[in-house]
């Protein structure tokens, strides 16, 4: 029997354990909201230098304590899952960021396992052998270690430590670490004593230099006023510019040299060519309204530095255009970056790749990529003739190959799911992240790109959640297409209820994704926990409405200048198609969404009464007030006619759901994080007040935090449980809206955290 949202979790555990005790296989059950809190995740992979072993972290949530715990695992790339070995077994402590020593004989990782109680999050570095044995601490940094890296020649383990804004670089001799020298006998070399500290840093390929970014000056008064508890935040405060520096690892005193000197620009991210000659970096004008803001990327430009003479070439010069970091071919002779197809003005045109011979100073870049979607540069073929990148294709994600000479794009994979392929820089081992509607995210490897299209050639390395396969009944999920009101084709993802029976009409949830420049994919439990609704007998439609990506540039830009109506018609015609096919009961339908999904939920609320319930998350109600409240403006301006609201209030007001609030009839639950910077909570307050004043049933849940999504697991459960209770009550006519008992029960039964049996990684 399906588990209701508020059913005692002990019953689930008891039923499964009773069947197991009797020797019979436990019947699969529908997914619950709490199940999502038990999903483990694998990440932070590190491939051994010979490509034969992979280190990774496995994070396990502890629901009752509202914490997570992370351990290290090791797996062989030829044998996969059967070779999995757990390396660390700490309780209430975490290990992360594993790195192989260049010899491949041992590894280093960061952990808080010996952190003092007053500094429980402080990380130190530990070394251990992959064949077992106890880990040994090798750093004793007062403020802990933030980042670390081996030099490629195997001589040094370099790490960064210090107070925030004052961090410096230190080095431990690898020879001493290999001898097993005790931490109290290890003396790290102090590499920098830079007055403004070290932020981003990288070791050169030849291991002779370290490049780093640091602020040009210290604002002593700014530091002092915060120490004295004057903690007011000044919006768009002016901050010191930053420059790129070089540290010489070959000299006895480790001298540093400043490489960039243009104080009108602040250096940010940078990349290094494999031959060590070139540095590509991004820099932003020293303008307090263009730096240190969410939209900083559209004001940055790309530069190229020649380390032979430290000369700098500016590669782009534009406003409101976002360029990716520079990517270098394996032979360091070609550079590439991705940016808009139109480099003259702000648009939402597809991104293209721009390439040029690296040494051809002053010559124009060649634009390549004939795909009707974004084109980028993730990694190169060994001969530099092909660039590979991961990109969406309708309701899937695939690996594509871009021919550098011709600019032609072709798909390498064709999966009915979500695949992301990366190549380890040192070993060239291909790593494959994959999920589909029936497969939680897992990591695989494959011997070659030629073998990649053949799924049987993949070797599975991780299986974080085998219990899903063994215990959970899932609804069937597939791509669904229909024709919109204007004759345009539209697609999305359709999830059928568990135990779906053709010819039967089901209640419908329309789950609207955010963005809007995003897309719902054939992923595991996507779209607001859609499998939980499927387990409760709901049909779920996840429409990739006009404004979504993956369906071509025209589809993505189809809402520019007329934000809501095209997407609204796409959503409604998708609903009509399901009704016409006899799959959905038109009298039992609800809508939910977050961010842009909340925007469209609010538009639906004020433009139709066909739905019985709506749950709106972080949605706009008034574009005029939203413009200044939010941390991003330029894309909203583009969508709403490309004029400032101060020059055309009508364009913003015409597209504001609050203008039509007296049309609202549908009971609406509203969710928002109190300090949401992207769609600030006053937007939800405006909507809530409007609904109250026109007599529409409404509730406003204001979650603590300062993020665009609900930051903590317990409140995410509250949102999901309350949302479904709202749908059950107003759409299905059952239940008593939301009761706190439904959430509190999750903390009462000591067996609740054991209900999901985990057998392996």
Beta strands, then each sheet from edge to edge (+ up, - down):
strand 1: 29-30
strand 2: 41-47
strand 3: 53-62
strand 4: 67-76
strand 5: 80-86
strand 6: 95-100
strand 7: 106-111
strand 8: 124-129
strand 9: 132-137
strand 10: 145-150
strand 11: 156-161
strand 12: 168-173
strand 13: 189-190
strand 14: 201-203
strand 15: 209-215
strand 16: 242-248
strand 17: 256-258
strand 18: 265-272
strand 19: 278-285
strand 20: 300-306
strand 21: 311-314
strand 22: 327-328
strand 23: 334-340
strand 24: 351-357
strand 25: 366-368
strand 26: 379-380
strand 27: 386-393
strand 28: 396-403
strand 29: 409-411
strand 30: 418-423
strand 31: 430-436
strand 32: 439-446
strand 33: 459-460
strand 34: 472-473
strand 35: 477-483
strand 36: 489-495
strand 37: 506-512
strand 38: 538-544
strand 39: 584-594
strand 40: 613-617
strand 41: 667-673
strand 42: 698-703
sheet 1: 1+ 34+
sheet 2: 2+ 3- 4+ 5-
sheet 3: 6+ 7- 8+ 9-
sheet 4: 10+ 11- 12+ 13-
sheet 5: 14+ 15- 16+ 17-
sheet 6: 18+ 19- 20+ 21-
sheet 7: 22+ 23- 24+ 25-
sheet 8: 26+ 27- 28+ 29-
sheet 9: 30+ 31- 32+ 33-
sheet 10: 35+ 36- 38+ 37+ 39+ 40+ 41+ 42+
end
